[in-house]
Amino acid sequence: MANESLAEIPPDRWDPTLLLHGLDAMAEWVVVVDARSCIAYLNTPYADFLEVDPLAAVGRPVSEVIENTRMPEVVASGKAELAQLQLVRGHHMIAHRYPIRAGGRVIGAIGTVIYHDTWEWRQMNAQVRALEAEVDYYRQALDARAGARWQLTDVVGESEAMCTLNAKVRKIAPGDASVLIRGESGTGKELYAHALHRLSERADGPFIKLNCAAIPEQLLEAELFGYEEGAFTGARKGGKPGKFQLAHGGTLFLDEIGDMPPAMQVKLLRVLQDREVEAVGATRLVPVDVRVIAATHRPLEALVERGEFREDLFYRINVVPLAIPPLRERREDIPGLARHLLARLAERRGRRCPTLGDAALACLCRHAWPGNVRELENVLEAAFYLGGSHLDVDDLPEALRGAAVTPERSTRSLRATLAEAERQALERALGECGGNRTQAARCLGIAKSSLYEKLARHGLGGERDAG
Protein backbone atom coordinates (compact mmCIF):
# COMPACT_ATOMS: atom_id res chain seq x y z
CA MET A 1 0.00 0.00 0.00
CA ALA A 2 1.17 3.52 -0.78
CA ASN A 3 0.57 4.81 2.74
CA GLU A 4 2.07 1.95 4.75
CA SER A 5 4.99 2.76 7.05
CA LEU A 6 8.34 1.00 7.09
CA ALA A 7 7.35 -0.66 10.37
CA GLU A 8 4.46 -2.38 8.57
CA ILE A 9 6.56 -3.65 5.64
CA PRO A 10 7.94 -7.18 6.01
CA PRO A 11 11.76 -7.26 6.40
CA ASP A 12 12.17 -9.16 3.13
CA ARG A 13 10.72 -6.20 1.20
CA TRP A 14 13.20 -3.52 2.29
CA ASP A 15 16.78 -3.30 3.52
CA PRO A 16 17.26 -1.25 6.74
CA THR A 17 21.00 -1.28 6.16
CA LEU A 18 20.51 0.60 2.90
CA LEU A 19 18.43 3.18 4.75
CA LEU A 20 21.17 3.74 7.36
CA HIS A 21 23.84 4.06 4.65
CA GLY A 22 21.60 6.59 2.90
CA LEU A 23 21.32 8.69 6.06
CA ASP A 24 25.09 8.58 6.45
CA ALA A 25 25.47 9.79 2.86
CA MET A 26 23.39 12.94 3.48
CA ALA A 27 24.99 16.35 3.79
CA GLU A 28 22.47 17.12 6.52
CA TRP A 29 23.23 15.94 10.03
CA VAL A 30 20.59 13.68 11.55
CA VAL A 31 19.79 12.59 15.11
CA VAL A 32 16.86 10.47 16.30
CA VAL A 33 15.82 10.18 19.95
CA ASP A 34 13.32 7.91 21.70
CA ALA A 35 10.51 8.81 24.08
CA ARG A 36 13.08 9.25 26.91
CA SER A 37 15.07 11.70 24.75
CA CYS A 38 17.92 9.20 24.51
CA ILE A 39 19.77 8.87 21.20
CA ALA A 40 18.44 6.05 19.02
CA TYR A 41 20.46 7.01 15.94
CA LEU A 42 23.17 9.53 15.03
CA ASN A 43 24.38 9.66 11.44
CA THR A 44 28.10 9.56 10.73
CA PRO A 45 28.58 13.16 9.46
CA TYR A 46 26.99 14.55 12.63
CA ALA A 47 29.00 12.18 14.84
CA ASP A 48 32.23 13.22 13.08
CA PHE A 49 31.50 16.88 13.79
CA LEU A 50 30.69 16.12 17.43
CA GLU A 51 33.79 13.89 17.65
CA VAL A 52 31.85 10.99 19.13
CA ASP A 53 31.40 7.35 18.17
CA PRO A 54 27.91 7.10 16.62
CA LEU A 55 27.40 3.60 18.06
CA ALA A 56 28.63 4.59 21.52
CA ALA A 57 26.23 7.56 21.48
CA VAL A 58 23.18 5.30 21.15
CA GLY A 59 21.29 5.08 24.44
CA ARG A 60 22.84 8.22 25.94
CA PRO A 61 20.66 11.25 26.79
CA VAL A 62 20.84 13.57 23.81
CA SER A 63 21.63 16.56 26.05
CA GLU A 64 24.91 14.85 27.06
CA VAL A 65 26.00 14.53 23.43
CA ILE A 66 24.62 17.68 21.73
CA GLU A 67 24.86 20.98 23.57
CA ASN A 68 21.90 23.38 23.58
CA THR A 69 19.69 20.68 22.09
CA ARG A 70 15.93 21.10 22.23
CA MET A 71 15.05 17.56 21.28
CA PRO A 72 13.65 16.81 24.79
CA GLU A 73 11.32 19.82 24.47
CA VAL A 74 10.02 18.57 21.12
CA VAL A 75 9.37 15.11 22.61
CA ALA A 76 7.53 16.70 25.55
CA SER A 77 5.45 19.18 23.54
CA GLY A 78 4.85 17.12 20.41
CA LYS A 79 5.35 20.26 18.33
CA ALA A 80 7.82 20.70 15.50
CA GLU A 81 10.43 23.46 15.55
CA LEU A 82 11.51 24.65 12.13
CA ALA A 83 14.59 26.62 11.08
CA GLN A 84 15.78 27.19 14.65
CA LEU A 85 19.19 28.68 15.45
CA GLN A 86 21.39 26.46 17.65
CA LEU A 87 24.93 26.98 18.94
CA VAL A 88 26.96 23.75 18.82
CA ARG A 89 30.73 23.67 19.42
CA GLY A 90 30.99 27.39 18.66
CA HIS A 91 29.00 27.21 15.41
CA HIS A 92 25.59 28.79 14.90
CA MET A 93 23.58 26.18 12.99
CA ILE A 94 20.03 26.05 11.67
CA ALA A 95 18.03 22.94 12.54
CA HIS A 96 14.62 21.35 12.06
CA ARG A 97 13.09 19.18 14.79
CA TYR A 98 10.01 16.99 14.36
CA PRO A 99 8.09 14.78 16.78
CA ILE A 100 7.67 11.12 15.80
CA ARG A 101 4.18 9.73 16.41
CA ALA A 102 2.77 6.23 16.41
CA GLY A 103 -0.56 5.03 17.67
CA GLY A 104 -1.62 8.56 18.52
CA ARG A 105 1.30 9.30 20.88
CA VAL A 106 4.79 10.77 20.61
CA ILE A 107 7.42 8.02 20.64
CA GLY A 108 10.45 10.15 19.87
CA ALA A 109 11.78 12.95 17.69
CA ILE A 110 14.09 13.49 14.73
CA GLY A 111 16.35 16.49 14.25
CA THR A 112 18.28 17.62 11.18
CA VAL A 113 20.91 20.32 10.85
CA ILE A 114 20.19 21.82 7.43
CA TYR A 115 22.80 24.62 7.54
CA HIS A 116 26.09 23.95 9.33
CA ASP A 117 26.74 27.63 9.95
CA THR A 118 25.02 30.95 9.31
CA TRP A 119 27.25 31.62 6.30
CA GLU A 120 25.61 28.74 4.41
CA TRP A 121 22.19 30.13 5.33
CA ARG A 122 23.12 33.64 4.20
CA GLN A 123 24.32 32.30 0.86
CA MET A 124 21.06 30.42 0.32
CA ASN A 125 19.04 33.40 1.51
CA ALA A 126 20.85 35.66 -0.96
CA GLN A 127 19.93 33.30 -3.80
CA VAL A 128 16.30 33.19 -2.70
CA ARG A 129 16.13 37.00 -2.41
CA ALA A 130 17.59 37.35 -5.90
CA LEU A 131 14.96 34.99 -7.30
CA GLU A 132 12.18 36.78 -5.40
CA ALA A 133 13.35 40.12 -6.74
CA GLU A 134 13.29 38.74 -10.29
CA VAL A 135 9.80 37.32 -9.84
CA ASP A 136 8.58 40.61 -8.33
CA TYR A 137 10.01 42.51 -11.29
CA TYR A 138 8.11 40.43 -13.82
CA ARG A 139 4.96 40.44 -11.67
CA GLN A 140 5.03 44.24 -11.44
CA ALA A 141 5.62 44.49 -15.17
CA LEU A 142 2.61 42.22 -15.77
CA ASP A 143 0.44 44.18 -13.34
CA ALA A 144 1.45 47.46 -15.00
CA ARG A 145 0.32 46.06 -18.35
CA ALA A 146 -2.87 44.29 -17.35
CA GLY A 147 -3.72 46.24 -14.20
CA ALA A 148 -6.04 43.64 -12.66
CA ARG A 149 -4.29 40.88 -10.74
CA TRP A 150 -7.14 38.68 -9.56
CA GLN A 151 -9.78 36.69 -11.36
CA LEU A 152 -12.91 34.81 -10.35
CA THR A 153 -10.99 31.57 -9.82
CA ASP A 154 -9.19 33.32 -6.95
CA VAL A 155 -12.48 33.46 -5.03
CA VAL A 156 -12.59 30.63 -2.48
CA GLY A 157 -16.04 29.48 -1.44
CA GLU A 158 -18.50 26.75 -2.36
CA SER A 159 -21.46 28.02 -0.33
CA GLU A 160 -24.70 28.60 -2.19
CA ALA A 161 -24.48 32.35 -1.59
CA MET A 162 -21.02 32.53 -3.20
CA CYS A 163 -21.98 30.30 -6.12
CA THR A 164 -24.99 32.52 -6.81
CA LEU A 165 -22.83 35.65 -6.59
CA ASN A 166 -20.16 34.23 -8.91
CA ALA A 167 -22.79 33.19 -11.46
CA LYS A 168 -24.13 36.76 -11.45
CA VAL A 169 -20.61 38.14 -11.97
CA ARG A 170 -20.14 35.95 -15.04
CA LYS A 171 -23.42 37.24 -16.48
CA ILE A 172 -22.76 40.95 -16.01
CA ALA A 173 -19.00 41.04 -16.68
CA PRO A 174 -19.17 41.13 -20.52
CA GLY A 175 -21.42 44.23 -20.52
CA ASP A 176 -20.52 47.87 -20.02
CA ALA A 177 -23.04 48.73 -17.31
CA SER A 178 -21.78 50.40 -14.16
CA VAL A 179 -21.52 48.06 -11.17
CA LEU A 180 -21.84 48.92 -7.49
CA ILE A 181 -20.19 46.37 -5.20
CA ARG A 182 -21.59 46.39 -1.65
CA GLY A 183 -20.09 44.60 1.29
CA GLU A 184 -18.54 45.00 4.71
CA SER A 185 -14.88 45.82 5.11
CA GLY A 186 -12.67 42.85 4.34
CA THR A 187 -15.16 40.86 2.26
CA GLY A 188 -13.16 41.15 -0.98
CA LYS A 189 -14.81 43.97 -2.93
CA GLU A 190 -11.62 44.85 -4.81
CA LEU A 191 -11.09 41.21 -5.75
CA TYR A 192 -14.49 41.19 -7.46
CA ALA A 193 -13.70 44.45 -9.24
CA HIS A 194 -10.57 42.83 -10.67
CA ALA A 195 -12.55 39.73 -11.63
CA LEU A 196 -15.20 41.78 -13.45
CA HIS A 197 -12.50 43.50 -15.50
CA ARG A 198 -10.70 40.23 -16.31
CA LEU A 199 -13.97 38.67 -17.54
CA SER A 200 -15.04 41.71 -19.58
CA GLU A 201 -14.44 42.71 -23.18
CA ARG A 202 -12.07 45.33 -21.74
CA ALA A 203 -9.70 42.76 -20.23
CA ASP A 204 -6.87 43.85 -22.55
CA GLY A 205 -7.36 47.47 -21.53
CA PRO A 206 -6.11 49.20 -18.38
CA PHE A 207 -7.54 48.62 -14.93
CA ILE A 208 -7.15 51.79 -12.86
CA LYS A 209 -8.22 52.11 -9.23
CA LEU A 210 -8.70 55.04 -6.86
CA ASN A 211 -9.62 54.99 -3.19
CA CYS A 212 -11.92 57.98 -2.77
CA ALA A 213 -11.39 58.01 1.00
CA ALA A 214 -7.59 58.10 0.76
CA ILE A 215 -7.21 61.28 -1.34
CA PRO A 216 -7.59 64.73 0.25
CA GLU A 217 -10.60 66.62 -1.11
CA GLN A 218 -8.48 69.40 -2.62
CA LEU A 219 -6.48 66.86 -4.65
CA LEU A 220 -9.29 64.51 -5.66
CA GLU A 221 -10.36 66.45 -8.76
CA ALA A 222 -6.83 66.48 -10.16
CA GLU A 223 -6.46 62.75 -9.38
CA LEU A 224 -9.69 61.90 -11.19
CA PHE A 225 -9.57 64.27 -14.17
CA GLY A 226 -5.91 65.32 -14.41
CA TYR A 227 -4.52 68.82 -14.79
CA GLU A 228 -2.81 71.01 -17.38
CA GLU A 229 0.64 72.56 -17.07
CA GLY A 230 0.46 75.70 -14.95
CA ALA A 231 -3.00 74.88 -13.58
CA PHE A 232 -1.81 75.56 -10.04
CA THR A 233 1.36 76.19 -8.07
CA GLY A 234 3.50 73.09 -8.12
CA ALA A 235 1.77 71.55 -11.15
CA ARG A 236 4.00 69.17 -13.06
CA LYS A 237 5.50 70.47 -16.29
CA GLY A 238 3.45 69.12 -19.15
CA GLY A 239 0.50 68.38 -16.86
CA LYS A 240 -0.71 65.01 -15.66
CA PRO A 241 -3.49 62.73 -16.89
CA GLY A 242 -6.19 61.75 -14.39
CA LYS A 243 -7.55 58.33 -13.57
CA PHE A 244 -10.30 58.65 -16.18
CA GLN A 245 -7.79 59.38 -18.94
CA LEU A 246 -5.54 56.53 -17.80
CA ALA A 247 -8.51 54.13 -17.77
CA HIS A 248 -9.57 55.01 -21.35
CA GLY A 249 -10.57 51.78 -23.09
CA GLY A 250 -10.62 49.92 -19.79
CA THR A 251 -12.10 49.96 -16.31
CA LEU A 252 -11.99 52.52 -13.50
CA PHE A 253 -12.52 51.15 -9.99
CA LEU A 254 -13.69 53.78 -7.49
CA ASP A 255 -13.31 52.25 -4.05
CA GLU A 256 -15.07 53.73 -0.99
CA ILE A 257 -17.21 55.93 -3.22
CA GLY A 258 -19.49 56.63 -0.26
CA ASP A 259 -16.73 58.85 1.14
CA MET A 260 -16.54 61.08 -1.94
CA PRO A 261 -17.09 64.80 -1.07
CA PRO A 262 -20.40 66.30 -2.33
CA ALA A 263 -18.65 68.80 -4.63
CA MET A 264 -16.84 65.98 -6.42
CA GLN A 265 -20.04 63.95 -6.72
CA VAL A 266 -21.46 66.62 -9.03
CA LYS A 267 -18.41 66.56 -11.31
CA LEU A 268 -18.28 62.75 -11.34
CA LEU A 269 -21.95 62.58 -12.31
CA ARG A 270 -21.34 64.94 -15.24
CA VAL A 271 -18.47 62.78 -16.52
CA LEU A 272 -20.56 59.61 -16.23
CA GLN A 273 -23.43 61.24 -18.14
CA ASP A 274 -21.44 63.00 -20.87
CA ARG A 275 -18.46 60.62 -21.12
CA GLU A 276 -16.19 63.66 -21.34
CA VAL A 277 -13.48 64.86 -18.98
CA GLU A 278 -12.23 68.40 -18.40
CA ALA A 279 -8.83 68.47 -16.73
CA VAL A 280 -8.06 71.12 -14.12
CA GLY A 281 -6.87 74.25 -15.97
CA ALA A 282 -7.99 72.90 -19.36
CA THR A 283 -10.22 74.74 -21.85
CA ARG A 284 -11.49 71.72 -23.75
CA LEU A 285 -13.33 68.49 -23.05
CA VAL A 286 -11.72 65.12 -23.82
CA PRO A 287 -13.95 62.09 -24.58
CA VAL A 288 -13.29 58.98 -22.49
CA ASP A 289 -14.44 55.39 -22.90
CA VAL A 290 -14.45 53.96 -19.38
CA ARG A 291 -16.49 51.38 -17.51
CA VAL A 292 -16.94 52.41 -13.87
CA ILE A 293 -17.05 49.90 -11.03
CA ALA A 294 -17.70 51.44 -7.62
CA ALA A 295 -17.53 49.88 -4.17
CA THR A 296 -18.56 50.89 -0.68
CA HIS A 297 -19.24 49.47 2.76
CA ARG A 298 -21.45 52.44 3.69
CA PRO A 299 -25.29 52.47 3.48
CA LEU A 300 -25.69 54.73 0.44
CA GLU A 301 -29.50 54.80 0.71
CA ALA A 302 -29.21 56.29 4.20
CA LEU A 303 -26.61 58.78 2.96
CA VAL A 304 -29.00 59.81 0.18
CA GLU A 305 -31.78 60.38 2.71
CA ARG A 306 -29.47 62.56 4.81
CA GLY A 307 -28.36 64.54 1.76
CA GLU A 308 -24.75 63.31 2.01
CA PHE A 309 -24.81 61.42 -1.30
CA ARG A 310 -26.50 62.54 -4.50
CA GLU A 311 -29.50 60.45 -5.44
CA ASP A 312 -28.89 60.85 -9.19
CA LEU A 313 -25.28 59.68 -8.79
CA PHE A 314 -26.46 56.71 -6.73
CA TYR A 315 -28.76 55.57 -9.54
CA ARG A 316 -26.02 56.18 -12.11
CA ILE A 317 -23.51 53.89 -10.39
CA ASN A 318 -26.04 51.36 -9.07
CA VAL A 319 -27.08 50.03 -12.48
CA VAL A 320 -26.02 46.50 -11.49
CA PRO A 321 -25.66 45.92 -7.73
CA LEU A 322 -23.45 43.16 -6.31
CA ALA A 323 -23.71 42.28 -2.62
CA ILE A 324 -20.85 40.25 -1.11
CA PRO A 325 -22.01 38.26 1.93
CA PRO A 326 -20.02 38.65 5.16
CA LEU A 327 -17.99 35.66 6.31
CA ARG A 328 -20.29 34.95 9.28
CA GLU A 329 -23.13 34.25 6.81
CA ARG A 330 -21.12 31.66 4.89
CA ARG A 331 -19.33 29.82 7.67
CA GLU A 332 -19.30 26.62 5.63
CA ASP A 333 -16.61 28.29 3.47
CA ILE A 334 -14.27 28.88 6.41
CA PRO A 335 -12.47 25.46 6.39
CA GLY A 336 -11.56 25.66 2.70
CA LEU A 337 -10.75 29.36 2.92
CA ALA A 338 -8.48 28.84 5.93
CA ARG A 339 -6.53 26.07 4.20
CA HIS A 340 -6.23 28.18 1.04
CA LEU A 341 -4.86 31.16 2.97
CA LEU A 342 -2.36 28.96 4.83
CA ALA A 343 -1.19 27.39 1.57
CA ARG A 344 -0.72 30.86 0.06
CA LEU A 345 1.28 32.00 3.10
CA ALA A 346 3.45 28.89 2.92
CA GLU A 347 4.12 29.41 -0.79
CA ARG A 348 4.97 33.07 -0.23
CA ARG A 349 7.41 32.29 2.59
CA GLY A 350 8.88 29.13 1.06
CA ARG A 351 7.68 26.92 3.93
CA ARG A 352 5.78 23.67 4.10
CA CYS A 353 2.07 24.36 4.62
CA PRO A 354 1.05 23.61 8.21
CA THR A 355 -1.98 21.45 8.98
CA LEU A 356 -4.92 22.98 10.84
CA GLY A 357 -6.23 20.98 13.79
CA ASP A 358 -9.95 20.24 14.12
CA ALA A 359 -10.20 22.08 17.45
CA ALA A 360 -8.57 25.19 15.95
CA LEU A 361 -10.85 24.96 12.92
CA ALA A 362 -13.88 24.76 15.21
CA CYS A 363 -12.71 27.98 16.91
CA LEU A 364 -12.44 29.70 13.54
CA CYS A 365 -15.94 28.57 12.59
CA ARG A 366 -17.43 29.90 15.83
CA HIS A 367 -15.92 33.39 15.57
CA ALA A 368 -18.14 36.25 14.32
CA TRP A 369 -15.42 37.68 11.99
CA PRO A 370 -16.37 41.38 12.04
CA GLY A 371 -13.32 41.97 9.83
CA ASN A 372 -14.36 39.16 7.46
CA VAL A 373 -11.79 37.47 5.21
CA ARG A 374 -9.14 40.11 5.94
CA GLU A 375 -9.42 39.40 9.67
CA LEU A 376 -9.26 35.63 9.05
CA GLU A 377 -6.12 36.13 6.96
CA ASN A 378 -4.48 38.19 9.73
CA VAL A 379 -5.33 35.57 12.36
CA LEU A 380 -3.92 32.76 10.24
CA GLU A 381 -0.78 34.73 9.43
CA ALA A 382 -0.10 35.23 13.14
CA ALA A 383 -0.68 31.51 13.80
CA PHE A 384 1.51 30.63 10.81
CA TYR A 385 4.52 32.44 12.24
CA LEU A 386 3.93 31.54 15.89
CA GLY A 387 3.01 27.88 15.37
CA GLY A 388 4.80 24.91 13.88
CA SER A 389 3.82 22.32 11.29
CA HIS A 390 0.50 21.70 13.06
CA LEU A 391 -1.65 24.62 14.19
CA ASP A 392 -3.81 24.04 17.24
CA VAL A 393 -5.98 26.16 19.51
CA ASP A 394 -2.97 27.48 21.46
CA ASP A 395 -1.57 28.99 18.26
CA LEU A 396 -4.64 31.19 17.75
CA PRO A 397 -5.11 34.65 19.31
CA GLU A 398 -6.59 34.68 22.79
CA ALA A 399 -9.82 36.26 21.56
CA LEU A 400 -10.63 33.09 19.63
CA ARG A 401 -9.57 30.54 22.24
CA GLY A 402 -12.76 30.90 24.24
CA ALA A 403 -14.49 28.99 21.47
CA ALA A 404 -12.16 26.01 21.88
CA VAL A 405 -13.42 22.45 22.04
CA THR A 406 -11.66 19.34 23.23
CA PRO A 407 -9.88 17.33 20.52
CA GLU A 408 -12.05 14.28 21.23
CA ARG A 409 -15.19 16.25 20.33
CA SER A 410 -13.71 18.49 17.66
CA THR A 411 -15.15 16.78 14.56
CA ARG A 412 -18.67 16.55 15.96
CA SER A 413 -18.45 20.06 17.37
CA LEU A 414 -17.34 21.50 14.02
CA ARG A 415 -20.34 19.92 12.32
CA ALA A 416 -22.61 21.20 15.07
CA THR A 417 -21.05 24.65 14.84
CA LEU A 418 -21.80 24.95 11.12
CA ALA A 419 -25.33 23.65 11.62
CA GLU A 420 -26.01 26.13 14.42
CA ALA A 421 -24.61 29.00 12.33
CA GLU A 422 -26.92 28.04 9.46
CA ARG A 423 -29.92 27.84 11.80
CA GLN A 424 -29.17 31.29 13.24
CA ALA A 425 -28.84 32.77 9.74
CA LEU A 426 -32.22 31.30 8.76
CA GLU A 427 -33.93 32.60 11.89
CA ARG A 428 -32.39 36.05 11.45
CA ALA A 429 -33.44 36.27 7.79
CA LEU A 430 -37.00 35.20 8.58
CA GLY A 431 -37.20 37.74 11.40
CA GLU A 432 -35.91 40.59 9.24
CA CYS A 433 -38.35 39.66 6.45
CA GLY A 434 -41.38 39.33 8.74
CA GLY A 435 -41.61 35.60 8.11
CA ASN A 436 -41.82 35.98 4.32
CA ARG A 437 -39.85 33.03 3.00
CA THR A 438 -39.54 34.36 -0.55
CA GLN A 439 -37.88 37.53 0.73
CA ALA A 440 -35.76 35.54 3.21
CA ALA A 441 -34.43 33.33 0.41
CA ARG A 442 -33.57 36.46 -1.60
CA CYS A 443 -31.75 38.01 1.38
CA LEU A 444 -29.75 34.82 1.94
CA GLY A 445 -28.89 34.53 -1.76
CA ILE A 446 -30.34 31.03 -2.09
CA ALA A 447 -33.17 29.45 -4.06
CA LYS A 448 -36.58 29.10 -2.39
CA SER A 449 -36.42 25.31 -2.73
CA SER A 450 -33.09 25.30 -0.87
CA LEU A 451 -34.57 27.53 1.84
CA TYR A 452 -37.51 25.17 2.37
CA GLU A 453 -35.17 22.19 2.59
CA LYS A 454 -32.99 23.93 5.17
CA LEU A 455 -35.99 25.07 7.21
CA ALA A 456 -37.29 21.50 7.33
CA ARG A 457 -33.87 20.15 8.34
CA HIS A 458 -33.67 22.58 11.26
CA GLY A 459 -37.30 22.14 12.33
CA LEU A 460 -38.19 25.66 11.25
CA GLY A 461 -40.72 24.63 8.63
CA GLY A 462 -44.21 25.97 8.25
CA GLU A 463 -46.62 27.09 5.61
CA ARG A 464 -45.04 28.31 2.43
CA ASP A 465 -45.81 31.79 1.12
CA ALA A 466 -49.06 31.97 -0.71
CA GLY A 467 -48.67 31.85 -4.45
Beta strands, then each sheet from edge to edge (+ up, - down):
strand 1: 29-34
strand 2: 39-42
strand 3: 81-88
strand 4: 91-102
strand 5: 105-115
strand 6: 179-182
strand 7: 207-211
strand 8: 251-255
strand 9: 276-277
strand 10: 286-287
strand 11: 291-296
strand 12: 320-323
strand 13: 355-356
strand 14: 390-391
sheet 1: 2+ 1- 5+ 4- 3+
sheet 2: 7+ 8+ 11+ 6+ 12+
sheet 3: 9+ 10-
sheet 4: 13+ 14+
end
